[in-house]
Amino acid sequence: MKEITVAVAGQPNVGKTALFNLIVGQSVEVANWPGVTVEKREGFREHKSYRIRFIDLPGTYGLTATSIDQVIARNFIISGEADVILILVDSTIPERTMYLLLEVLELTSKVVVVFTKSDMTHSAGVHINYDLLEKKVGAPIVPISIKTPDSIGSLLDKIIEVHEREPSKQLIKVDYGELEPFIRSVEEVVRESSLANEFPARWLAVKLLEGDRDLESRLLKRGEIDLLKKVRSIQGEAEEILKLTMPEAIATKRFSKVIEVLQGALIIKGMPTRGRGEHLIALLYKPWIGPLISMLLVLALFTIVFTINTGFPLNVVLESIGLRNLASYIENYSLSHLVSRCFDYLSQVTSSILSDSILRSLIVDGIINGIGIVMTFLPLIATISIVLAMLEDSGLLPVIAASMHPFLRRMGFSGHMVFPIAVSFGCNVPGVIATRASPNFGERVRAWLTIAFIPCQARLIVVLAFATALRSLNGLVLMAFAYATALLVFMAVNKSLVIMYRRRRLYEEPELLLEIPPIHAPIPRVIWWITWNQIKHFLIKAATLIFLASLASWIMLHYTSSLTYTDDYSLSIGMSIASVISPLLTPLGFNEDLAKSIGFALIAGFFAKEAVLSTIAIIADEEVPAKALNILGVNDAQLVFLTIFTMLYVPCIATLVAVYSESKSFKITLSSVALMMVTAYAISMLAYTVATALMH
């Protein structure tokens, strides 16, 4: 097993020892540093294919040592013995604890930064844009709280990532202003020194100009006395001209650089006292009233978000009370529908320009449609991100999570999952993305595996069409039964997974460990940070995969198994796959051709649930899906099967892409597919059997 040596460094009181103990657990070796009585602590942690050796260095404020402890820390850092240097910064006072980080980054790029006490920042009125800060310092940043240690895995990943990559020659550069001419002069001198082979020339020049005793001692021991005299001459000249001591001048510039790096990435705002809205918040902690108020608040926000984006569920409510024109207006002018209309228009224009060919089909049905799907999701992701950011920054989200925690705990979830579950009723994609709010990895895994059982809006449209086609059963009864079945399956499967994990001793009770700051008005810039990070994450990771999946669906529907282009779906790869799965549908009484056609429609629904209806309409040559089902001869018991199966099987390829994007695991993604497919088929066959018995 390969080994990595990691030096753990930081100023005193940044939480270094607590983090060291959290990482290595009981595997600690205690000795003394050679030649001194200062305690040396080493610990080990295995991760992936590495054995990582952590060395807990004494606390030090910088690389200019003034005590034995600081000499030890400084010498180990500059020795090159460590493969990676872990620098700790106190996230509640970053402007005071980033000095050491800046000095080390002038020396090496093999650095991972840990912002400790991240659970305390919100209450302290400190807001940090870690993504922006990471770009500015040029090193990976991992915020960590000792109370929620799930991010340790991410920290270990970053250590391995930094170790495996080539060292960057582009180190952080501090502008020392009026000192720059003197630094360049010393740099020219030290290039002739043997030390230039061990350290970056600029770092060496700055430290010698600063009067670093250790480096001066090394020059003397190597007989480079004349070189040292030149450096001291330049140092004296600088102090004479600037009327400042070099350590003072250099330290001032470094602190200025810290402020510059933090500018735009740090907001510190005083928090209100706990008195504001305290009586209202107290209601949310009451056993029955609290969860009810929280759920109503979440549902209200959910209704607003999805009404703006899709018209749902307000359009359904308005239509049910006879206001069909208003319902249609709200749906037609929703953000997603407007985006969809733009891409429909683009498709029409492109189709009119290009002649009927494979190229036109690829551009219109493949590329434009793929980009359209991504852009249709974008307003929804953005709106949900804004709402979540407002709830999080205002302090309301932790309160709602705490209120709902006792209820969700019965399903094996913590209060962190309240919003992912609620959002999934509108769309599973943002629901999956929202699971990152949970610090418990096991909880996130179960959510990735099961959250798609929650029926989204797209499935409502399909189920509504199936219910309309019923002859001997009230459609509303079937819809209510389908929704109840989906929710019961979601809860039952989660319970089953919890029981299975407990038997294997893999289950970790999801606790609600979060900071509950005073309720306050959200800060616009912080909302923008959170929202932009979510949108960027979606565009870079999920959107790319969704687009590629859309192209794959075009290939599946337009190419034969011999890889020749076809406009006849019955000859496509999709229909070939449908012929393989059609035996699973023959027990329902479908003949071979109808079983293949229905199977093909279900495969199309894998890419987008609405495609189930459009495919059935194409097969039956009838625009109205309910009539198309009747033309094909689908009976009521078979409709019950299709309704439950559509409600439970894979919602869409975009959801699977979101699962993979969040989990970064093909195993988890494929497990979710297998779990949904097997569960959907088993429950649907049971429903079909019961429906057949009742209808005869």
TITI-12016 format. One line per 2 residues: number of its first residue (from 1); their letters; for each residue x, y, z of C-alpha. Coordinates in pm, whole numbers, always signed. Layout:
BEGIN
NUM = a = X,Y,Z | ...
! end
This chain:
BEGIN
1 = mk = +0,+0,+0 | +135,+343,-100
3 = ei = +201,+594,+178 | +149,+969,+195
5 = tv = +304,+1186,+465 | +87,+1481,+566
7 = av = +200,+1765,+792 | -87,+1912,+994
9 = ag = -9,+2277,+1062 | -189,+2582,+1193
11 = qp = -184,+2863,+1440 | -253,+2781,+1805
13 = nv = -624,+2734,+1893 | -750,+2672,+1537
15 = gk = -874,+2322,+1629 | -569,+2135,+1500
17 = ta = -547,+1869,+1770 | -922,+1801,+1762
19 = lf = -911,+1748,+1383 | -601,+1530,+1410
21 = nl = -774,+1307,+1667 | -1089,+1291,+1454
23 = iv = -895,+1179,+1146 | -666,+917,+1299
25 = gq = -882,+794,+1589 | -687,+560,+1816
27 = sv = -395,+498,+1578 | -169,+757,+1743
29 = ev = +202,+714,+1811 | +354,+953,+2066
31 = an = +727,+1024,+2095 | +954,+1328,+2116
33 = wp = +1098,+1528,+1831 | +1471,+1443,+1789
35 = gv = +1696,+1634,+2027 | +1417,+1811,+2218
37 = tv = +1150,+1729,+2477 | +864,+1855,+2262
39 = ek = +601,+1585,+2204 | +568,+1441,+1853
41 = re = +233,+1285,+1755 | +182,+1069,+1448
43 = gf = -131,+890,+1333 | -240,+679,+1038
45 = re = -552,+652,+827 | -613,+417,+534
47 = hk = -816,+561,+248 | -864,+408,-96
49 = sy = -526,+260,-193 | -321,+479,+43
51 = ri = -193,+464,+399 | -185,+828,+503
53 = rf = +59,+926,+779 | -44,+1242,+964
55 = id = +210,+1437,+1169 | +64,+1685,+1416
57 = lp = +302,+1983,+1417 | +324,+2228,+1707
59 = gt = +116,+2542,+1658 | +293,+2824,+1478
61 = yg = +189,+3168,+1356 | +424,+3168,+1057
63 = lt = +751,+3039,+915 | +960,+3285,+1118
65 = at = +1035,+3080,+1428 | +1081,+3237,+1772
67 = si = +1041,+2933,+2001 | +1141,+2564,+1999
69 = dq = +784,+2459,+1908 | +773,+2698,+1614
71 = vi = +1122,+2596,+1499 | +1009,+2233,+1485
73 = ar = +695,+2317,+1287 | +878,+2552,+1050
75 = nf = +1170,+2313,+986 | +941,+2021,+908
77 = ii = +730,+2230,+670 | +1029,+2357,+471
79 = sg = +1219,+2027,+484 | +1019,+1872,+202
81 = ea = +959,+1555,+403 | +582,+1603,+386
83 = dv = +411,+1505,+61 | +116,+1730,+145
85 = il = +84,+2012,+396 | -254,+2050,+566
87 = il = -300,+2410,+676 | -582,+2485,+921
89 = vd = -764,+2818,+925 | -1023,+2922,+1184
91 = st = -1331,+3004,+975 | -1469,+3235,+1245
93 = ip = -1158,+3458,+1221 | -1003,+3384,+879
95 = er = -841,+3726,+843 | -633,+3652,+1156
97 = tm = -546,+3288,+1088 | -456,+3285,+715
99 = yl = -108,+3431,+758 | +62,+3090,+788
101 = ll = -132,+2967,+483 | -2,+3257,+275
103 = ev = +359,+3191,+376 | +337,+2820,+295
105 = le = +170,+2888,-42 | +468,+3108,-133
107 = lt = +685,+2800,-75 | +485,+2508,-222
109 = sk = +162,+2420,-402 | +130,+2084,-224
111 = vv = -125,+2232,+15 | -477,+2142,+128
113 = vv = -662,+2403,+337 | -907,+2313,+614
115 = ft = -1142,+2579,+747 | -1223,+2458,+1097
117 = ks = -1524,+2544,+1315 | -1745,+2583,+1007
119 = dm = -2051,+2507,+1222 | -1995,+2830,+1417
121 = th = -1963,+3079,+1132 | -2331,+3157,+1075
123 = sa = -2399,+3242,+1440 | -2089,+3461,+1438
125 = gv = -2224,+3650,+1136 | -1939,+3518,+916
127 = hi = -2018,+3411,+559 | -1745,+3264,+336
129 = ny = -1761,+3187,-34 | -1530,+2886,-28
131 = dl = -1539,+2831,-405 | -1423,+3184,-479
133 = le = -1162,+3168,-202 | -1032,+2837,-341
135 = kk = -972,+3004,-677 | -791,+3295,-515
137 = vg = -552,+3088,-301 | -500,+2820,-567
139 = ap = -540,+2530,-323 | -837,+2304,-239
141 = iv = -1043,+2417,+61 | -1248,+2184,+281
143 = pi = -1472,+2339,+551 | -1503,+2101,+847
145 = si = -1692,+2088,+1174 | -1593,+1843,+1448
147 = kt = -1968,+1802,+1519 | -2040,+1680,+1163
149 = pd = -1731,+1482,+1060 | -1874,+1341,+733
151 = si = -1652,+1579,+533 | -1341,+1388,+647
153 = gs = -1382,+1158,+345 | -1378,+1461,+115
155 = ll = -1067,+1591,+293 | -884,+1260,+242
157 = dk = -983,+1264,-127 | -834,+1612,-163
159 = ii = -510,+1503,+6 | -473,+1215,-242
161 = ev = -564,+1444,-533 | -298,+1700,-438
163 = he = -38,+1427,-381 | -99,+1268,-722
165 = re = -87,+1588,-926 | +231,+1756,-1047
167 = ps = +356,+2042,-824 | +260,+2378,-969
169 = kq = +536,+2624,-1049 | +279,+2904,-1037
171 = li = +281,+2978,-663 | +76,+3252,-499
173 = kv = +252,+3585,-538 | +242,+3857,-275
175 = dy = +297,+4208,-407 | +546,+4356,-162
177 = ge = +517,+4700,-325 | +819,+4921,-256
179 = le = +1013,+4613,-142 | +998,+4449,-485
181 = pf = +1322,+4605,-624 | +1513,+4482,-318
183 = ir = +1353,+4134,-345 | +1463,+4111,-710
185 = sv = +1817,+4213,-613 | +1836,+3946,-341
187 = ee = +1679,+3695,-582 | +1963,+3752,-830
189 = vv = +2216,+3696,-550 | +2059,+3375,-410
191 = re = +2036,+3213,-752 | +2411,+3153,-710
193 = ss = +2353,+2979,-375 | +2319,+2604,-319
195 = la = +1992,+2682,-138 | +1838,+2778,-473
197 = ne = +1820,+2406,-553 | +1609,+2342,-242
199 = fp = +1368,+2635,-230 | +1192,+2869,-476
201 = ar = +1424,+3164,-542 | +1162,+3431,-466
203 = wl = +1062,+3268,-135 | +1428,+3236,-42
205 = av = +1492,+3602,-126 | +1195,+3723,+84
207 = kl = +1294,+3510,+385 | +1659,+3622,+373
209 = le = +1553,+3984,+335 | +1329,+3923,+638
211 = gd = +1639,+3812,+831 | +1555,+3440,+862
213 = rd = +1818,+3307,+1108 | +1790,+2945,+1001
215 = le = +1858,+3022,+634 | +2145,+3255,+728
217 = sr = +2292,+2976,+941 | +2273,+2737,+648
219 = ll = +2460,+2981,+426 | +2733,+3021,+687
221 = kr = +2770,+2643,+730 | +2807,+2605,+353
223 = ge = +3076,+2870,+337 | +2864,+3119,+144
225 = id = +2966,+3412,+364 | +3015,+3661,+79
227 = ll = +2670,+3586,-53 | +2521,+3647,+292
229 = kk = +2709,+3979,+316 | +2551,+4091,-15
231 = vr = +2206,+4001,+115 | +2262,+4191,+441
233 = si = +2386,+4491,+246 | +2065,+4498,+39
235 = qg = +1863,+4449,+358 | +2034,+4743,+526
237 = ea = +1982,+4962,+220 | +1610,+4880,+216
239 = ee = +1567,+4963,+586 | +1759,+5285,+546
241 = il = +1546,+5404,+254 | +1207,+5284,+378
243 = kl = +1269,+5366,+746 | +1116,+5028,+840
245 = tm = +1254,+4701,+967 | +1224,+4427,+705
247 = pe = +1021,+4181,+922 | +771,+4458,+996
249 = ai = +744,+4570,+633 | +709,+4215,+496
251 = at = +453,+4112,+758 | +243,+4422,+679
253 = kr = +235,+4332,+309 | +140,+3973,+384
255 = fs = -153,+4082,+599 | -259,+4318,+320
257 = kv = -253,+4018,+82 | -473,+3822,+324
259 = ie = -729,+4104,+319 | -707,+4118,-63
261 = vl = -766,+3742,-94 | -1066,+3756,+140
263 = qg = -1218,+4058,-38 | -1537,+3951,-213
265 = al = -1525,+3607,-50 | -1595,+3710,+310
267 = ii = -1891,+3891,+462 | -1905,+3967,+833
269 = kg = -2237,+4102,+952 | -2359,+4145,+1307
271 = mp = -2634,+3904,+1407 | -2959,+4016,+1574
273 = tr = -3035,+3916,+1929 | -3241,+3606,+1991
275 = gr = -3543,+3815,+2084 | -3658,+3886,+1729
277 = ge = -3945,+3654,+1630 | -3867,+3428,+1925
279 = hl = -4233,+3352,+2005 | -4307,+3252,+1646
281 = ia = -3997,+3032,+1628 | -4091,+2869,+1959
283 = ll = -4409,+2737,+1794 | -4200,+2543,+1544
285 = yk = -4045,+2339,+1825 | -4380,+2221,+1967
287 = pw = -4441,+1846,+1905 | -4749,+1864,+1678
289 = ig = -4792,+2230,+1586 | -4428,+2272,+1481
291 = pl = -4417,+1998,+1213 | -4758,+2111,+1082
293 = is = -4647,+2475,+1045 | -4315,+2366,+896
295 = ml = -4486,+2139,+642 | -4733,+2411,+544
297 = lv = -4447,+2659,+500 | -4248,+2413,+287
299 = la = -4558,+2328,+78 | -4631,+2698,+27
301 = lf = -4275,+2760,-94 | -4292,+2444,-306
303 = ti = -4618,+2566,-465 | -4472,+2909,-544
305 = vf = -4149,+2768,-692 | -4317,+2510,-914
307 = ti = -4604,+2738,-1015 | -4350,+2994,-1140
309 = nt = -4157,+2726,-1326 | -4420,+2480,-1452
311 = gf = -4765,+2603,-1346 | -4801,+2293,-1127
313 = pl = -4971,+2243,-880 | -5174,+2567,-901
315 = nv = -5293,+2480,-1254 | -5438,+2149,-1127
317 = vl = -5617,+2326,-841 | -5760,+2594,-1069
319 = es = -5875,+2339,-1326 | -6045,+2130,-1057
321 = ig = -6261,+2429,-956 | -6353,+2512,-1316
323 = lr = -6103,+2791,-1391 | -5955,+2614,-1693
325 = nl = -5859,+2929,-1886 | -5665,+3068,-1591
327 = as = -5500,+2730,-1530 | -5398,+2714,-1897
329 = yi = -5264,+3071,-1886 | -5049,+3001,-1578
331 = en = -4911,+2683,-1736 | -4842,+2841,-2076
333 = ys = -4655,+3135,-1926 | -4450,+2942,-1671
335 = ls = -4071,+2971,-1706 | -4016,+2611,-1818
337 = hl = -4295,+2635,-2073 | -4158,+2962,-2213
339 = vs = -3810,+2808,-2245 | -3964,+2502,-2411
341 = rc = -4155,+2721,-2658 | -3832,+2902,-2751
343 = fd = -3663,+2572,-2832 | -3972,+2448,-3018
345 = yl = -3954,+2762,-3232 | -3581,+2707,-3286
347 = sq = -3653,+2349,-3392 | -3918,+2465,-3640
349 = vt = -3686,+2727,-3792 | -3401,+2478,-3818
351 = ss = -3630,+2217,-3974 | -3747,+2466,-4235
353 = il = -3389,+2555,-4328 | -3246,+2204,-4346
355 = sd = -3370,+1942,-4589 | -3508,+1612,-4461
357 = si = -3194,+1420,-4366 | -3004,+1249,-4087
359 = lr = -2831,+1582,-4016 | -3165,+1761,-3962
361 = sl = -3288,+1486,-3732 | -2962,+1493,-3536
363 = iv = -2963,+1873,-3497 | -3337,+1912,-3427
365 = dg = -3425,+1595,-3233 | -3083,+1532,-3082
367 = ii = -2883,+1848,-3019 | -3153,+2119,-2994
369 = ng = -3381,+1887,-2796 | -3093,+1793,-2563
371 = ig = -2999,+2156,-2496 | -3369,+2236,-2455
373 = iv = -3409,+1971,-2184 | -3111,+2115,-1995
375 = mt = -3235,+2474,-2027 | -3586,+2372,-1919
377 = fl = -3440,+2241,-1594 | -3222,+2549,-1538
379 = pl = -3494,+2795,-1420 | -3625,+2531,-1180
381 = ia = -3280,+2461,-1034 | -3211,+2835,-1005
383 = ti = -3544,+2915,-835 | -3517,+2629,-587
385 = si = -3157,+2727,-512 | -3265,+3086,-438
387 = vl = -3538,+2968,-200 | -3304,+2725,-23
389 = am = -3036,+2993,+2 | -3283,+3239,+157
391 = le = -3404,+2978,+406 | -3049,+2874,+492
393 = ds = -2903,+3222,+531 | -3203,+3356,+726
395 = gl = -3174,+3070,+976 | -3523,+2934,+898
397 = lp = -3403,+2616,+728 | -3230,+2476,+1040
399 = vi = -3542,+2555,+1245 | -3769,+2375,+996
401 = aa = -3527,+2080,+988 | -3527,+2059,+1368
403 = sm = -3909,+2078,+1373 | -3952,+1796,+1118
405 = hp = -3673,+1577,+1255 | -3885,+1362,+1495
407 = fl = -4132,+1282,+1214 | -3870,+1201,+949
409 = rr = -3665,+998,+1194 | -3938,+733,+1189
411 = mg = -3846,+669,+824 | -3476,+661,+905
413 = fs = -3415,+1016,+785 | -3312,+1332,+969
415 = gh = -3465,+1677,+941 | -3206,+1759,+673
417 = mv = -3422,+1567,+424 | -3741,+1773,+461
419 = fp = -3675,+1996,+160 | -3537,+1725,-76
421 = ia = -3851,+1518,-12 | -4088,+1813,-61
423 = vs = -3912,+1934,-377 | -3928,+1584,-529
425 = fg = -4307,+1607,-556 | -4247,+1864,-827
427 = cn = -3928,+1720,-981 | -3689,+1450,-862
429 = vp = -3382,+1617,-1018 | -3360,+1916,-776
431 = gv = -3475,+1678,-500 | -3167,+1461,-556
433 = ia = -2940,+1767,-577 | -3086,+1905,-251
435 = tr = -2976,+1590,-62 | -2630,+1742,-27
437 = as = -2778,+1937,+268 | -2737,+1620,+476
439 = pn = -2394,+1569,+635 | -2467,+1196,+686
441 = fg = -2334,+992,+391 | -2549,+688,+471
443 = er = -2860,+905,+474 | -2767,+1053,+137
445 = vr = -2713,+707,-12 | -3061,+592,+97
447 = aw = -3208,+913,-43 | -3033,+858,-378
449 = lt = -3170,+504,-388 | -3529,+587,-295
451 = ia = -3620,+953,-345 | -3727,+882,-706
453 = fi = -4019,+677,-569 | -4175,+1012,-476
455 = pc = -4412,+1092,-766 | -4308,+1400,-962
457 = qa = -4522,+1628,-1176 | -4430,+1449,-1503
459 = rl = -4570,+1122,-1370 | -4891,+1298,-1271
461 = iv = -4952,+1384,-1638 | -4906,+1020,-1745
463 = vl = -5118,+883,-1461 | -5393,+1134,-1540
465 = af = -5406,+1007,-1900 | -5422,+645,-1783
467 = at = -5696,+730,-1533 | -5897,+906,-1806
469 = al = -5890,+589,-2019 | -6053,+375,-1746
471 = rs = -6396,+230,-1817 | -6504,+39,-1506
473 = ln = -6323,+237,-1233 | -6329,+602,-1129
475 = gl = -6009,+771,-1246 | -5972,+973,-925
477 = vl = -5971,+650,-724 | -5685,+515,-939
479 = ma = -5487,+839,-905 | -5530,+844,-527
481 = fa = -5432,+476,-511 | -5123,+539,-727
483 = ya = -5002,+829,-511 | -5068,+640,-188
485 = ta = -4883,+336,-324 | -4581,+545,-427
487 = ll = -4553,+711,-86 | -4599,+381,+100
489 = vf = -4332,+220,-117 | -4095,+512,-49
491 = ma = -4140,+470,+328 | -4138,+87,+322
493 = vn = -3824,+58,+109 | -3645,+308,+333
495 = ks = -3747,+114,+642 | -3626,-209,+477
497 = lv = -3290,-53,+395 | -3254,+71,+753
499 = im = -3328,-279,+888 | -3081,-434,+642
501 = yr = -2808,-185,+734 | -2868,-244,+1105
503 = rr = -2828,-620,+1063 | -2500,-563,+884
505 = rl = -2400,-305,+1145 | -2367,-42,+872
507 = ye = -2648,+181,+989 | -2565,+514,+1149
509 = ep = -2860,+686,+1313 | -2909,+1015,+1124
511 = el = -2865,+1288,+1380 | -2953,+1652,+1335
513 = ll = -2630,+1834,+1409 | -2656,+2186,+1277
515 = ei = -2612,+2545,+1374 | -2932,+2734,+1451
517 = pp = -2846,+3105,+1427 | -3084,+3387,+1520
519 = ih = -3351,+3449,+1255 | -3244,+3742,+1038
521 = ap = -3290,+3895,+695 | -3089,+3700,+435
523 = ip = -2790,+3875,+278 | -2828,+3919,-102
525 = rv = -2463,+3850,-180 | -2466,+3528,+24
527 = iw = -2784,+3417,-156 | -2608,+3480,-486
529 = wi = -2303,+3277,-374 | -2514,+2974,-279
531 = tw = -2738,+3000,-586 | -2453,+3041,-831
533 = nq = -2264,+2744,-680 | -2574,+2525,-726
535 = ik = -2632,+2643,-1084 | -2263,+2598,-1170
537 = hf = -2267,+2248,-1020 | -2574,+2161,-1230
539 = li = -2434,+2306,-1554 | -2087,+2154,-1522
541 = ka = -2185,+1809,-1401 | -2551,+1718,-1441
543 = at = -2636,+1926,-1750 | -2353,+1780,-1956
545 = li = -2463,+1425,-1877 | -2830,+1507,-1944
547 = fl = -2735,+1644,-2286 | -2529,+1332,-2367
549 = as = -2816,+1112,-2247 | -3051,+1300,-2480
551 = la = -2819,+1228,-2773 | -2806,+862,-2668
553 = sw = -3187,+848,-2670 | -3190,+995,-3022
555 = im = -2949,+722,-3138 | -3160,+454,-2968
557 = lh = -3478,+573,-3141 | -3330,+647,-3485
559 = yt = -3078,+370,-3546 | -3125,-2,-3603
561 = ss = -2919,-270,-3430 | -2705,-280,-3749
563 = lt = -2633,+94,-3697 | -2824,+218,-4000
565 = yt = -3045,+528,-3975 | -3424,+482,-3972
567 = dd = -3734,+697,-3923 | -3938,+386,-3843
569 = ys = -3932,+343,-3464 | -4039,-23,-3501
571 = ls = -3695,-97,-3653 | -3493,+100,-3395
573 = ig = -3258,-20,-3121 | -3525,+87,-2873
575 = ms = -3777,-154,-3024 | -3514,-431,-3022
577 = ia = -3471,-374,-2649 | -3850,-368,-2612
579 = sv = -3870,-713,-2775 | -3632,-843,-2507
581 = is = -3841,-710,-2218 | -4182,-781,-2377
583 = pl = -4204,-1132,-2216 | -4233,-950,-1882
585 = lt = -4556,-791,-2011 | -4718,-1100,-2166
587 = pl = -4848,-1222,-1825 | -5074,-916,-1838
589 = gf = -5259,-1057,-2138 | -5088,-837,-2399
591 = ne = -5027,-1004,-2735 | -4668,-1006,-2863
593 = dl = -4700,-691,-3080 | -4880,-490,-2812
595 = ak = -4631,-606,-2546 | -4345,-479,-2764
597 = si = -4525,-148,-2828 | -4599,-90,-2458
599 = gf = -4243,-193,-2371 | -4114,+59,-2627
601 = al = -4331,+333,-2471 | -4191,+250,-2124
603 = ia = -3835,+267,-2263 | -3914,+610,-2412
605 = gf = -4042,+709,-2066 | -3698,+628,-1930
607 = fa = -3574,+943,-2109 | -3876,+1159,-2018
609 = ke = -4199,+1038,-1859 | -4418,+1240,-2095
611 = av = -4269,+1035,-2381 | -4477,+735,-2264
613 = ls = -4792,+913,-2382 | -4647,+1055,-2705
615 = ti = -4508,+711,-2800 | -4844,+540,-2736
617 = ai = -5012,+813,-2943 | -4770,+752,-3233
619 = ia = -4820,+374,-3217 | -5201,+405,-3216
621 = de = -5202,+697,-3464 | -5425,+893,-3226
623 = ev = -5332,+1227,-3067 | -5543,+1185,-2751
625 = pa = -5354,+937,-2524 | -5670,+806,-2351
627 = ka = -5827,+723,-2688 | -5499,+574,-2808
629 = ln = -5496,+332,-2515 | -5853,+227,-2593
631 = il = -5767,+181,-2962 | -5477,-46,-2866
633 = gv = -5718,-252,-2655 | -5560,-191,-2315
635 = nd = -5811,-306,-2051 | -5868,-156,-1705
637 = aq = -5661,-411,-1513 | -5373,-351,-1753
639 = lv = -5416,+25,-1703 | -5382,-30,-1328
641 = fl = -5052,-211,-1390 | -4924,+64,-1622
643 = ti = -5030,+336,-1377 | -4847,+184,-1079
645 = ft = -4545,+82,-1287 | -4514,+432,-1438
647 = ml = -4542,+580,-1090 | -4262,+363,-950
649 = yv = -4006,+285,-1219 | -3714,+513,-1312
651 = pc = -3862,+866,-1340 | -3626,+989,-1614
653 = ia = -3265,+981,-1728 | -3213,+1330,-1581
655 = tl = -3284,+1195,-1232 | -3029,+917,-1277
657 = va = -2777,+1172,-1402 | -2841,+1376,-1087
659 = vy = -2789,+1063,-871 | -2458,+991,-1043
661 = se = -2355,+1357,-1027 | -2412,+1365,-650
663 = sk = -2282,+1015,-564 | -2004,+994,-826
665 = sf = -2074,+620,-818 | -2196,+396,-1101
667 = ki = -2266,+129,-840 | -2510,+349,-647
669 = tl = -2672,+475,-969 | -2721,+125,-1112
671 = ss = -2842,+0,-773 | -3109,+270,-772
673 = va = -3223,+159,-1120 | -3235,-207,-1017
675 = lm = -3420,-128,-694 | -3681,+85,-871
677 = mv = -3736,-159,-1158 | -3772,-470,-939
679 = ta = -3995,-291,-687 | -4208,-132,-961
681 = ya = -4264,-464,-1140 | -4344,-658,-823
683 = is = -4590,-400,-684 | -4750,-344,-1027
685 = ml = -4804,-719,-1081 | -4964,-740,-738
687 = ay = -5192,-445,-820 | -5281,-605,-1157
689 = tv = -5369,-935,-989 | -5593,-765,-733
691 = at = -5755,-544,-1001 | -5822,-848,-1223
693 = al = -5989,-1031,-933 | -6203,-730,-836
695 = mh = -6309,-647,-1193 | -6425,-1000,-1267
! end
